[in-house]
């Protein structure tokens, strides 16, 4: 345990494989009461306003769990990290910044900065079936690249960590098939 850590950040999508900030500790972690979902339209990073892609967000659900990665940030880097995350994650205010309880793989319970979907925001789009999600993800592209690459990078990283997300696994296979058929 690093006593210099003053901030923890929970990543469940691209933050897992592309945090973009300095950290001193990284651990698999679990968040209860939330699930990872392609429930946010992406009009910047993985789509455009004219053709929105989909990105992952945390959506509250009773009994749900989301496995991801927690990053411990040193005191000296806390302000820079928060400024970076605000610029990156709050680009359209579709996410809300919350401090939520997580459990690290070593058994520690702590609070982490976590980005969850704002149900009142127009980019919130829960309820799309997996086939509709796959068709959107297969075609869309934004300033950070293709929506498919975002999905595949997230799924691959979960696999490396030994974590499973059956919906993302299905989507990855289906998007590959759709792109191969195009």
N, C-alpha and C positions, 0 to 999 in steps of 0.2 A: 504494500500500500504506500502510495506517495503522499506525504503530508503537505506537499506544495500545491496539490490540486485544489482549486477553488471553484471549479465549474465542471459539470458533466453535461454532455450533449448526447442525446439518443438519436441514432440514425437507423432508418428502416428501408430507405430507398437509395438514391444516389449518394447520400452522405456516407453510406457504408463503404462504398468503393471509390468515392471521390470527395473526401471531407473538405479539402481546400483550406484547412487551418492547421496550426501546430498543436499537437497533443503529446502528452507524456505517458498516457496509459490508454489501452484499448482492450475491451472485453466484450464477448458475447453477453447479451443482456435480454431481459424479458420485461415487457410492459403488459399489465393486466387491464382489461376493460376496453381495449382498443384493437382494431384489426387493420392490417395493411390492405388498401383497396385502390383500384384505379377509379377514383371518384372525383377527380379534379381535372377540368379541362385545362390544357396547357396552351396558352396563347403566346408564350415567349420562347421557352427553352426547347420544347418538343412539338410545337405546332405554331400556328399563326392565328390572329384574330379571325381570318377568313376560313381557316381550316384547322380548328383546334385539335391538338393531340390529347393524350391522356397521361397524367403522371400520378404517382402513388401519393396517397394521403392517409392519415390515420383517422378512422371513423369510429366513433364510440359504439360499442355493442356489449350488452350484458354477457358475461362469461367468456368473452373473447380474450385472446392473448396475441401479442406480436413479439416475435423474436427479432432482434437486431443487434446493433453494435453501440456500445457506450464509449465515448471518448472523454478522457480526463484531461482537462486543460489547466496548465500551470497558472498561478495567480498573475504572473507578469504578462500573460497572453490573454487574460480574460476579456478585457475591454475590446481589444482588436478582434478577438474571435466573435464576440457578440455583434460588433459592427459589421463584420463580414457576413455573418449569418442573417442579420437583418436585411442587408442589401440583396443577398441571394434568395432567401426563403420568403421574404415579405414583399417581393417585387410587385405583386398585384393585390396584396392583402387578402388572398384567399385562404392563407394559413393563419392560424392564431398561435402565438407563442405561449406555451404552457410550461409549467414546472410540475412534472409528474413523477410519482414514485416508480422506480424500476428496481429489479434485482439483477446484480451482476452474476456471472457464471461462478465466481468464487464465493457466492452466498451473501455478499454485502447488499444491504438495502440502502438506497439513496435516492435523491431527487435529481432529475435531469431536465435540461431545457429540451423541449420536444415541440415539433410543429404538427398541429392537428388541423383538420379542415374546418372552415367556418361554414356551417350549414346555411347561413343566410346569404352567402356570397354567390353571385351569378355563375361562377366557375364550378360550383358544386354540382355533381352530376351522378349521384349514387343511383343504383338500380339498373344500370346497363347490364344486359346479360353478357356472358363471356364471349360469345360469337361477335356481338356488336363491338365489344372492346377490342377484340383481335383485329377486326376490319379497320378500325380507326388507327390502331397502333401500327398496322402493316403499311399504311399509306402516308402517315404524317411525318413532318420534319419541321424543326424550328432552329433557332440560332445556335443551339448546342448539339445539333445533329438529329439523326433519325429517332423516332419514337421507338422503333424496333430495337435499336442499339441500347437504349435506356432500359427496356425490358430485359434484354439478354444479359446485359452487364449486371443488373440487379439479381436475376435468377442465378447466374454463374457464381456471383459472390456468395449468395446464400448457400449454394452447393459446396463451395470451398470451406465455408464455416460449419458445414455439417447440419445446416438448417433446411427445413423443407417448407415450401408453400405450394400446395397442390394447385391452386388457381394460377399462380405464376408459371408453374411447370407446364400446365395445359396451354396457357396463353403463349408461352415460348414456342412450343411445338406447333401450335396452330398458326402463329404469325410466320414461322419458317415455311410452312406449307403454302400459305397465301402468297408470300413473296416469291416462292419457287414457281407457283402457277401463273404469276403475273408476267 
